C-alpha cells in the first residue's frame, strides 16, 4: 500500500494519524493504561500470558521465555492473522507496534507478511509515542494561548465547551480527558474513571491539540489536579496567563444542572461515601442537613445546601483571578455563541499582532 517497512512516530504524525490503521499488539492491560490514539488492540499475549513470560525471562533467561512465547502464540496465529487482515481491508496503511518496537511487533509483522499482508512496524513502538507526547508538553509552542472559562460549580462550563466544540471551534476538555467532573463527587457516574492514567490523560489532551492544530483554545479553569491526574505544568502555566472569562449563573440554574448532570437518584450510596470524605471541611449542622436531605431523597435541597455552604465559599476563597470578561449565562447554546464571537475577536487581534 505504498508504505515502507518501518515508520517513525514523527512520520506518522506528519502524514496524520487518521490516515493509518494502527495495531497495538501489547497485552490488554498495557493497552488500557495508554495507547496511541485510534489504535486497536490485537494482543499477541493476554495479561496472564505476558506475566508468565516475564517471570520465565527473569528466572530462566530470554531463550526459555522465547520458547514459551512460541508455544503460547502458535495456536493463536490463524485467528491473529485473520484479525489483522480485517484491518488491512480498511484500505489504510497498517502499522503494528508493541512496547518499544521489539520482539512482539517484529514477530507480528513477520507473521502478517508471510500471509501476504503488507504492514509496517513502528520504530520504537509505543515508547516512541510516549516520548513524543512528553516532549510536546515540555517544549510547548509559546504561541499557543487559551481562553479560560471560570465560574462557580455547575455553571455549565463543561457543557458550554462541548457546545463550542460541536460548532467546530478548538476546545481542550480536561474533565472529559480525566473522566472526572472536577469536584469531590466528580468520579461518580464516570465509567472510565477507574481506568484513567496520567499517560492516557496526556495522550488525550495531545490528541485534542493535534486534531485542532490551533494557537487559541477554549479550556475550563481547573485545579491542577483533576481526580487522580494532573494537568501538565506547561499547560497549567498557560491557563493561568490566559484570557479569563467568568460565567455568571444563578443558583436555580446550577441546582437543576447539577441534578441533571450527577443523577443523584442513581448514585445515592456513592454520593454518601463522597460526602463522608469531605465531612471534615463542613460545619456539623451543614453535614447533618446534607445527610438528612440525601436520606429523604430531597436532591434539590441537598444540592442547594452543598453549593451555598461548601462549594461557593470554597470557590470564592480559592479564586485569585482578575477576569477579562464576564458573561451572564442565558442558556448553554446562547452563551457558547457569545464566546465564539469573543473568540473570533481575540483570534483576529492575535493574527494582526
Backbone torsions as a table, in degrees:
resi	resn	phi	psi	omega
1	UNK	NA	24.6	173.5
2	UNK	79.3	17.4	-179.5
3	UNK	-116.4	135.9	-178.1
4	UNK	-70.0	167.6	-172.8
5	UNK	-62.1	-30.2	179.0
6	UNK	-133.2	142.1	178.2
7	UNK	-131.7	147.9	174.0
8	UNK	-93.9	162.7	178.3
9	UNK	-64.3	-33.2	177.8
10	UNK	-62.3	-41.8	179.9
11	UNK	-65.2	-40.8	-179.9
12	UNK	-66.7	-45.3	-179.9
13	UNK	-65.7	-34.9	179.0
14	UNK	-66.4	-36.4	-179.2
15	UNK	-87.9	-5.9	177.5
16	UNK	93.2	119.3	178.5
17	UNK	-50.9	-39.8	-175.1
18	UNK	-68.3	-11.6	178.7
19	UNK	-86.5	-0.8	-177.4
20	UNK	-120.9	153.0	166.5
21	UNK	-101.0	108.6	-177.4
22	UNK	-97.4	128.2	179.6
23	UNK	-115.1	120.4	178.1
24	UNK	-97.8	113.8	-176.5
25	UNK	-96.2	11.2	176.6
26	UNK	-72.8	173.1	179.9
27	UNK	-67.0	158.0	178.3
28	UNK	-56.1	-35.4	179.4
29	UNK	-65.5	-41.6	177.3
30	UNK	-64.5	-42.1	-179.3
31	UNK	-63.5	-40.5	-179.1
32	UNK	-64.9	-36.3	-179.5
33	UNK	-62.5	-42.0	174.1
34	UNK	-180.0	155.7	176.8
35	UNK	-157.9	168.5	176.9
36	UNK	-67.8	131.4	-179.0
37	UNK	-51.6	139.1	179.0
38	UNK	77.7	-4.0	178.0
39	UNK	-70.9	152.3	173.1
40	UNK	-113.8	151.6	-175.8
41	UNK	-98.5	115.8	171.7
42	UNK	-124.1	84.5	-170.0
43	UNK	-74.0	139.1	170.7
44	UNK	-74.1	-39.1	-179.5
45	UNK	-125.9	140.6	173.0
46	UNK	-80.9	-179.0	-174.2
47	UNK	-60.7	-44.9	-178.2
48	UNK	-68.6	-39.5	178.7
49	UNK	-64.2	-41.1	178.3
50	UNK	-62.7	-41.9	178.7
51	UNK	-61.9	-42.9	180.0
52	UNK	-62.2	-46.2	179.8
53	UNK	-61.1	-39.3	179.6
54	UNK	-62.4	-40.7	179.7
55	UNK	-66.7	-43.4	178.7
56	UNK	-62.3	-43.0	179.5
57	UNK	-58.2	-44.1	-177.0
58	UNK	-70.4	-41.0	-173.0
59	UNK	-90.5	-30.9	-172.5
60	UNK	-122.6	-7.4	176.2
61	UNK	101.4	166.8	-173.9
62	UNK	-66.6	-34.8	-177.5
63	UNK	-63.7	-46.0	178.4
64	UNK	-64.0	-38.4	179.3
65	UNK	-63.7	-41.5	179.5
66	UNK	-65.0	-42.1	178.7
67	UNK	-62.0	-42.8	177.9
68	UNK	-66.0	-36.5	177.0
69	UNK	-60.7	-42.6	178.3
70	UNK	-62.2	-41.6	178.4
71	UNK	-60.6	-41.1	-177.8
72	UNK	-72.0	-43.0	-171.3
73	UNK	-78.1	-34.9	-172.4
74	UNK	-50.7	-49.2	-179.5
75	UNK	-65.1	-20.9	-176.6
76	UNK	-85.5	-14.9	-168.4
77	UNK	-56.2	-45.9	-178.9
78	UNK	-56.4	-46.1	-179.2
79	UNK	-70.3	-37.6	178.6
80	UNK	-59.7	-48.1	-179.2
81	UNK	-68.5	-37.5	178.7
82	UNK	-61.1	-40.1	-180.0
83	UNK	-68.0	-41.2	176.8
84	UNK	-61.9	-38.7	-179.7
85	UNK	-63.6	-37.2	176.7
86	UNK	-60.6	-40.3	177.6
87	UNK	-66.5	-42.2	179.5
88	UNK	-58.0	-35.2	-178.6
89	UNK	-69.7	-8.8	176.0
90	UNK	-73.6	-7.1	173.8
91	UNK	69.6	25.5	170.7
92	UNK	-111.8	150.3	174.9
93	UNK	-56.7	131.1	-176.9
94	UNK	-96.7	128.1	178.5
95	UNK	-124.5	127.0	-177.9
96	UNK	-106.1	139.2	176.8
97	UNK	-143.7	156.2	172.3
98	UNK	-125.5	-149.4	-175.6
99	UNK	-65.6	-52.0	-177.9
100	UNK	-138.1	27.0	177.1
101	UNK	76.1	30.3	-175.7
102	UNK	-99.4	-135.2	-168.8
103	UNK	-62.8	-42.6	-175.5
104	UNK	-64.2	-45.4	179.5
105	UNK	-72.1	-37.0	178.9
106	UNK	-61.9	-45.7	179.2
107	UNK	-64.6	-42.3	-178.9
108	UNK	-62.7	-42.7	178.2
109	UNK	-62.9	-42.5	179.5
110	UNK	-62.3	-46.3	178.9
111	UNK	-59.1	-45.9	-178.0
112	UNK	-63.2	-43.6	-178.6
113	UNK	-67.4	-36.1	176.2
114	UNK	-61.7	-28.5	178.2
115	UNK	-88.3	6.4	177.5
116	UNK	83.3	16.3	-179.8
117	UNK	-99.8	125.0	-179.2
118	UNK	-82.1	113.5	-179.9
119	UNK	-136.1	161.9	175.3
120	UNK	-121.0	162.9	177.0
121	UNK	-110.5	140.9	175.2
122	UNK	-82.8	119.1	179.1
123	UNK	-65.9	125.6	178.1
124	UNK	84.1	-5.7	175.3
125	UNK	57.6	-156.7	179.7
126	UNK	-56.0	-35.0	-176.5
127	UNK	-58.3	-34.0	179.5
128	UNK	-69.4	-35.5	176.6
129	UNK	-67.3	-44.4	-179.6
130	UNK	-60.6	-41.2	178.3
131	UNK	-63.4	-41.1	179.4
132	UNK	-61.4	-45.9	-178.5
133	UNK	-64.5	-44.3	179.7
134	UNK	-59.2	-45.7	-179.4
135	UNK	-69.1	-31.2	177.7
136	UNK	-59.5	-44.3	-179.2
137	UNK	-76.1	-34.2	178.0
138	UNK	-64.9	-40.5	-176.2
139	UNK	-109.9	40.0	-173.5
140	UNK	-60.3	142.2	-177.3
141	UNK	-55.8	124.3	-178.0
142	UNK	-67.1	-16.7	-180.0
143	UNK	-80.7	-13.2	180.0
144	UNK	-72.8	130.3	-179.3
145	UNK	-132.0	164.7	-176.3
146	UNK	-128.7	148.7	165.3
147	UNK	-107.9	115.2	-171.4
148	UNK	-107.8	128.7	179.6
149	UNK	-93.2	126.5	175.2
150	UNK	-116.2	167.5	178.5
151	UNK	154.0	160.0	-177.7
152	UNK	-65.2	167.1	-178.1
153	UNK	-53.5	133.8	177.0
154	UNK	63.2	37.4	172.1
155	UNK	-92.3	15.0	171.2
156	UNK	84.1	13.9	-173.6
157	UNK	-60.3	-44.4	-178.2
158	UNK	-65.6	-41.0	178.8
159	UNK	-67.1	-35.3	176.3
160	UNK	-62.9	-43.6	178.2
161	UNK	-60.8	-42.4	178.8
162	UNK	-62.2	-40.7	179.0
163	UNK	-64.5	-43.3	178.0
164	UNK	-61.4	-42.1	179.8
165	UNK	-63.9	-41.7	179.3
166	UNK	-63.6	-24.4	178.2
167	UNK	-86.6	2.9	172.3
168	UNK	94.2	15.4	-179.7
169	UNK	-104.6	149.2	-171.4
170	UNK	-71.4	126.3	-177.9
171	UNK	-135.1	140.8	165.4
172	UNK	-113.6	112.3	-177.6
173	UNK	-97.2	90.8	-176.3
174	UNK	-60.0	-39.3	-177.6
175	UNK	-67.0	-39.4	177.3
176	UNK	-64.1	-42.6	178.9
177	UNK	-65.5	-33.0	-178.4
178	UNK	-85.4	-7.6	-174.7
179	UNK	52.7	44.8	-174.5
180	UNK	-157.3	137.6	-175.5
181	UNK	-85.6	3.7	172.6
182	UNK	78.4	24.8	177.3
183	UNK	-135.6	179.3	178.9
184	UNK	-62.1	-21.7	180.0
185	UNK	-108.4	12.4	-167.4
186	UNK	-65.8	-22.4	-179.5
187	UNK	-81.2	-14.7	-173.0
188	UNK	-68.4	128.9	179.4
189	UNK	81.1	2.9	-180.0
190	UNK	-99.6	97.7	-175.1
191	UNK	-60.8	-32.1	-176.7
192	UNK	-83.2	-6.6	-174.4
193	UNK	-59.9	-42.8	-178.9
194	UNK	-60.7	-20.8	-173.3
195	UNK	-105.9	-0.7	-178.5
196	UNK	-74.8	141.2	176.8
197	UNK	-129.3	165.0	177.6
198	UNK	-60.2	-40.7	-180.0
199	UNK	-62.9	-46.3	-179.0
200	UNK	-64.8	-40.7	178.1
201	UNK	-57.4	-48.5	-179.3
202	UNK	-67.2	-37.2	178.4
203	UNK	-62.9	-39.4	-178.6
204	UNK	-71.7	-37.4	175.0
205	UNK	-62.5	-47.5	178.5
206	UNK	-56.3	-45.0	-176.7
207	UNK	-64.0	-36.9	175.5
208	UNK	-59.6	-44.4	-178.2
209	UNK	-73.0	-37.9	179.2
210	UNK	-62.6	-41.2	-179.0
211	UNK	-71.2	-36.7	-176.6
212	UNK	-82.3	-34.3	179.5
213	UNK	47.3	53.0	-178.3
214	UNK	-117.8	163.1	173.2
215	UNK	-103.9	1.9	-179.3
216	UNK	-142.2	120.1	-176.0
217	UNK	-125.2	148.7	166.4
218	UNK	-86.5	137.2	172.1
219	UNK	-141.8	170.1	174.5
220	UNK	-101.8	141.2	176.6
221	UNK	-69.0	111.3	-174.7
222	UNK	-119.8	162.0	163.4
223	UNK	-68.7	158.9	-179.3
224	UNK	-62.3	-35.1	178.7
225	UNK	-99.9	127.3	176.9
226	UNK	-120.5	108.5	-175.8
227	UNK	65.2	-115.7	-178.6
228	UNK	-112.7	13.6	178.3
229	UNK	-122.3	165.1	-174.4
230	UNK	-128.4	134.1	177.0
231	UNK	-66.5	131.1	178.5
232	UNK	-52.8	142.0	-174.8
233	UNK	-52.4	-45.2	-175.6
234	UNK	-62.2	-38.2	179.0
235	UNK	-71.8	-42.4	-177.9
236	UNK	-63.0	-39.2	177.2
237	UNK	-62.2	-39.9	179.5
238	UNK	-68.2	-36.1	178.8
239	UNK	-62.0	-38.6	-179.2
240	UNK	-67.8	-25.2	179.9
241	UNK	-104.5	22.4	-174.6
242	UNK	-85.6	175.7	166.0
243	UNK	-72.8	124.1	-172.0
244	UNK	-108.6	125.7	-178.1
245	UNK	-122.2	128.8	179.4
246	UNK	-98.0	124.0	176.9
247	UNK	-95.8	114.9	-177.2
248	UNK	-98.5	111.6	-179.6
249	UNK	-123.0	140.2	-178.4
250	UNK	-76.8	163.1	-171.8
251	UNK	-63.0	-35.0	-178.4
252	UNK	-66.7	-42.1	175.8
253	UNK	-59.3	-46.6	-175.1
254	UNK	-64.4	-40.3	178.4
255	UNK	-63.4	-49.1	179.8
256	UNK	-62.4	-40.3	-179.5
257	UNK	-64.9	-40.5	179.8
258	UNK	-63.6	-43.8	-179.2
259	UNK	-65.1	-40.8	179.0
260	UNK	-66.8	-36.9	-176.1
261	UNK	-79.7	-45.3	-174.1
262	UNK	-88.2	-18.2	177.9
263	UNK	48.8	61.0	-174.3
264	UNK	-60.6	-25.8	179.5
265	UNK	-63.6	-19.9	179.6
266	UNK	-95.8	-15.8	-169.8
267	UNK	-134.0	41.5	-176.7
268	UNK	-60.7	-43.1	-178.2
269	UNK	-64.4	-44.5	179.9
270	UNK	-63.7	-39.3	179.1
271	UNK	-65.8	-41.5	179.0
272	UNK	-63.1	-41.5	177.9
273	UNK	-62.0	-42.8	179.6
274	UNK	-68.4	-33.3	177.3
275	UNK	-63.3	-39.7	177.3
276	UNK	-61.2	-34.0	-178.4
277	UNK	-67.9	-25.9	-179.6
278	UNK	-107.5	10.0	-176.9
279	UNK	-53.8	-39.2	-175.9
280	UNK	-67.0	-15.8	180.0
281	UNK	-95.1	-3.7	-175.1
282	UNK	-107.2	146.1	171.0
283	UNK	-65.6	151.0	-176.0
284	UNK	-56.0	-44.3	-178.3
285	UNK	-65.3	-39.0	179.3
286	UNK	-64.0	-44.8	179.5
287	UNK	-61.9	-42.6	179.6
288	UNK	-63.2	-42.5	178.3
289	UNK	-61.7	-45.9	-178.2
290	UNK	-62.1	-43.7	179.3
291	UNK	-63.0	-42.3	179.7
292	UNK	-64.0	-46.3	179.7
293	UNK	-61.3	-39.7	-179.3
294	UNK	-66.5	-42.9	178.6
295	UNK	-64.0	-32.0	178.9
296	UNK	-83.4	-2.8	-175.2
297	UNK	60.0	29.3	175.9
298	UNK	-90.6	77.5	-171.9
299	UNK	-69.6	-29.4	178.4
300	UNK	-66.0	-46.9	179.2
301	UNK	-65.5	-40.6	178.7
302	UNK	-59.0	-47.9	-176.0
303	UNK	-66.2	-42.9	179.8
304	UNK	-64.5	-41.1	-179.9
305	UNK	-63.2	-45.6	-175.7
306	UNK	-72.1	-28.8	176.7
307	UNK	-70.9	-47.8	-174.8
308	UNK	-70.7	-38.5	-172.7
309	UNK	-105.1	-0.2	176.8
310	UNK	-132.0	-64.2	-172.3
311	UNK	-67.8	-44.5	-176.4
312	UNK	-65.5	-45.9	176.0
313	UNK	-61.8	-39.0	179.1
314	UNK	-61.8	-42.4	-177.8
315	UNK	-68.2	-43.9	-178.2
316	UNK	-65.5	-37.5	178.8
317	UNK	-70.5	-31.8	-175.4
318	UNK	-87.4	-22.9	-175.2
319	UNK	-77.2	127.0	-179.9
320	UNK	-129.3	27.2	-173.4
321	UNK	-96.6	146.5	165.6
322	UNK	-102.0	115.9	-171.9
323	UNK	-83.6	140.7	177.8
324	UNK	-80.5	-31.1	-179.5
325	UNK	-144.2	155.1	173.3
326	UNK	-131.9	131.2	-178.7
327	UNK	-123.8	128.4	175.1
328	UNK	-81.5	121.1	-177.6
329	UNK	-63.8	123.5	174.1
330	UNK	-95.1	-67.1	171.0
331	UNK	-150.0	173.2	-173.1
332	UNK	-60.4	-51.7	-175.7
333	UNK	-68.5	-40.6	179.7
334	UNK	-62.4	-41.6	178.6
335	UNK	-68.5	-38.8	176.5
336	UNK	-59.4	-42.1	179.9
337	UNK	-65.5	-38.6	175.8
338	UNK	-61.1	-42.0	-178.4
339	UNK	-69.8	-34.5	177.7
340	UNK	-65.7	-39.6	176.9
341	UNK	-60.9	-42.9	178.6
342	UNK	-65.7	-39.9	178.4
343	UNK	-56.9	-45.9	-178.1
344	UNK	-62.1	-40.1	179.3
345	UNK	-64.4	-45.6	-179.7
346	UNK	-65.4	-42.7	-178.5
347	UNK	-64.7	-41.1	177.8
348	UNK	-64.0	-39.0	178.7
349	UNK	-60.9	-44.3	-179.0
350	UNK	-70.2	-33.1	179.4
351	UNK	-66.5	-40.0	179.3
352	UNK	-70.6	-42.6	-179.5
353	UNK	-63.9	NA	NA
